[in-house]
Amino acid sequence: MTEFLDDDLGFGSDTDESDEAGDRDSRRHLTGRSSTGDFELSERQALRRVAGLSTELQDVTEVEYRQLRLERVVLVGVWTTGTLAEAENSLAELARLAETAGSQVMDALIQRRDRPDPATYIGSGKAKELRDIVNGESADTVICDGELTPGQLRQLEQVVKVKVVDRTALILDIFAQHARSKEGKAQVELAQMQYMLPRLRGWGESLSRQVGGRAANGVGIGGRGPGETKIEIDRRRINTRMAKLRREIAGMKTARDVKRSRRTDHRVPSVVLAGYTNAGKSSLLNRLTDAGVLVENALFATLDPTVRRSETADGRIFTLADTVGFVRHLPHQLIEAFRSTLEEVAEADLILHVVDASDPDPQAQIRAVHEVLADIDATSVAEQIIFNKTDLADPAVLLQLRRLVPDALFVSARTGRGLDAVRALIEERLPRPDVQVSVLLPYTRGDLVARIHADAQMDSESHTEHGTAISARVSQELAGALEPFLQIDGVPSN
């Protein structure tokens, strides 16, 4: 039996799964009904870029002050460590991110360097070559596979004469597009402002503000200085807005903590689906709980949370939560802004770490997720690796993964293969109540009977002329409340 749990955490996982985008019949098969995810997907696909239209920039001097609008893009990566295959995989992932943001990838370039050029990221000569490629492809945006300094962004932009963004700005833009809840939007905005603050630009006294009367002639009090420049005004406004957002997020965190403490008080175990973006977490959640969440074959398809209440075959209730998908080089600003919601992972009883078995480099996915888990202090939580999308994976790769991770589970959320093993594992690894009791409860104490049904593992129950006889495994707290009604060899202890 599966029930909906009214628990809005404000920010949740991506639902970026193995089902093909637009396959409505498949999604209905997963959920057994037309879900809210269907409507979200239709709404998202309502607007698509019109091929052939371009927005080449004539003036890029204030590009940071405008919302990102990606159109025809050229990707650039600097290969400093690892193998060429790893560098190509990283650039291929950047292409999927760019397409998720709504752009059309025209070309992709990789440069081999010991380290990125401190001035233009790829060097002055290569920057001029990049300019020629951009002009040849009629591109209006360059996306770099890394986080660039403000100076690198500015100088590379001056050479190529079109908008330049880095990987961090691209991911932040995708999050901004897909966040739907109030808390999710606030967290994304906070992360964007943390990224934007050191990248504001100013161009001297021509942008000065708050100058006294007749200042142009150097006459009068207040006319002896340029006053507050535009960049200073922007910086002050951003700091004010960030402070307000932090207060709002802290207030939302309080409400979520109350809900979490309520589940903790009732000793409801928590299972969390975590993993790389587009690994199939939401398809798995739909299969296990009929959650009906949005399923789309895209990176960071949704960011709002999904928590469902379910129970094991032996009747133990637990919650199953979907979390945000991780990615290589997840922006530090996002981890800090979403730390309050990522606490759900750190406080879980079991993490189901979902990995895309069909990805070119599943081991890199595992490493990236472990880095984020370490950042949020979740490494001590019990973890079970689950390789999803086995129906799409190369059999030779699956054999290699079985050798590398012998205790992993191999499933397909699309076909349903291996899901019984996941259910059995959850039942086996969930914490069990640790006190065995045998009680005879008067019929006037229906409240205690209800608590045993909700929070304990029931062994037997019968009704006698004196009350309800129950044998169960309960928590220490509940055992204390039941102590006056304990039975010893079938006789009440009191």
Secondary structure as UniProt FT lines:
FT   STRAND          2..4
FT   TURN            21..22
FT   HELIX           24..31
FT   HELIX           36..44
FT   TURN            45..46
FT   TURN            51..52
FT   TURN            61..62
FT   HELIX           63..65
FT   STRAND          72..79
FT   HELIX           84..100
FT   TURN            101..102
FT   STRAND          104..112
FT   TURN            118..120
FT   HELIX           124..137
FT   STRAND          141..144
FT   HELIX           150..160
FT   STRAND          163..166
FT   HELIX           167..178
FT   HELIX           182..196
FT   HELIX           197..199
FT   HELIX           204..207
FT   STRAND          208..209
FT   TURN            213..214
FT   HELIX           215..217
FT   TURN            221..222
FT   STRAND          228..229
FT   HELIX           230..265
FT   TURN            266..267
FT   STRAND          270..276
FT   TURN            277..278
FT   HELIX           281..289
FT   TURN            299..300
FT   STRAND          306..311
FT   TURN            313..314
FT   STRAND          317..322
FT   TURN            328..329
FT   HELIX           332..337
FT   HELIX           339..346
FT   STRAND          350..356
FT   TURN            357..358
FT   HELIX           362..375
FT   TURN            376..377
FT   TURN            379..380
FT   STRAND          383..388
FT   TURN            390..392
FT   HELIX           395..404
FT   TURN            406..407
FT   STRAND          409..410
FT   TURN            413..415
FT   TURN            417..418
FT   HELIX           419..429
FT   STRAND          435..441
FT   TURN            443..444
FT   HELIX           446..455
FT   STRAND          457..463
FT   STRAND          468..474
FT   HELIX           476..482
FT   HELIX           483..485
FT   STRAND          486..488
FT   TURN            489..490
FT   STRAND          491..492
//
